[in-house]
Amino acid sequence: MKGDRVEIVIDAGDSTRTYEVVATRAGRRVDVTHRRGVVEVTEVTRGGTTVRTARFMAARVLALVEHPAPRGARSGDEKPRVSAA
């Protein structure tokens, strides 16, 4: 969903670096995969097409924080209104 973002903090030797991958348009999402010593963060469209990818060596990743976009109240969550007669 637009606004989802993933923050990645890596060890850059003498300091740390922070990277962000953000779902920039409506209908896009951010996927995180971890395989064979590599952490991959990808922005993906509804149809599954990759828009951008960030790859990091897993040994260098200090933190990976997922920040979901704030979700609005769903239409079924509203309380019924009671009118005073």
FENBELPE-V30704 format. One record per residue. N is the residue number from 0. PHI is phi in radians with two decimals (* if undefined). PSI is psi in whole degrees, -180 to 180 (NA if undefined). NEAR is the number of other ideal C-beta (glycine too) atoms within 8 Angstrom. Layout:
{{N PHI PSI NEAR} {N PHI PSI NEAR}}
This chain:
{{0 * 144 11} {1 -0.95 132 10} {2 1.79 -19 8} {3 -1.08 141 13} {4 -2.58 155 12} {5 -2.20 131 13} {6 -1.90 128 11} {7 -2.10 126 16} {8 -1.94 124 11} {9 -2.11 157 12} {10 -1.48 118 7} {11 -1.89 35 8} {12 1.57 -95 4} {13 -1.56 -7 3} {14 -2.57 -175 5} {15 -2.04 154 8} {16 -2.23 146 7} {17 -2.05 132 8} {18 -2.15 153 9} {19 -2.32 136 8} {20 -2.08 125 12} {21 -2.15 140 9} {22 -1.31 109 13} {23 -1.53 -18 7} {24 -2.30 162 6} {25 -1.08 139 5} {26 1.57 -7 7} {27 -1.67 156 14} {28 -2.40 167 8} {29 -2.02 124 15} {30 -1.90 144 7} {31 -2.11 129 11} {32 -2.26 149 7} {33 -2.30 115 7} {34 -2.68 142 6} {35 0.85 44 3} {36 1.35 13 6} {37 -2.23 133 10} {38 -1.75 127 13} {39 -2.13 126 12} {40 -2.03 123 14} {41 -2.26 137 14} {42 -1.63 126 13} {43 -2.21 142 11} {44 -1.41 174 8} {45 -0.99 -40 5} {46 -1.36 -5 4} {47 1.69 5 6} {48 -1.37 132 6} {49 -1.34 130 8} {50 -1.66 -50 9} {51 -2.61 153 7} {52 -2.37 140 8} {53 -2.15 128 10} {54 -2.08 138 7} {55 -2.38 146 13} {56 -1.19 130 8} {57 -1.06 -33 9} {58 -1.15 -23 5} {59 -1.62 -14 9} {60 -1.34 121 13} {61 -1.60 -39 7} {62 -2.65 145 7} {63 -2.37 112 11} {64 -2.05 125 8} {65 -1.69 128 9} {66 -2.02 100 8} {67 -1.23 150 7} {68 -1.17 146 10} {69 -1.09 128 5} {70 -1.64 134 5} {71 -1.32 168 4} {72 -1.17 134 5} {73 -1.31 157 5} {74 -1.13 -29 5} {75 -1.41 -8 4} {76 -1.54 -6 5} {77 -1.27 144 6} {78 -1.45 142 3} {79 -1.18 143 4} {80 -1.49 139 4} {81 -1.96 123 4} {82 -1.66 138 4} {83 -1.50 129 3} {84 -1.87 NA 2}}
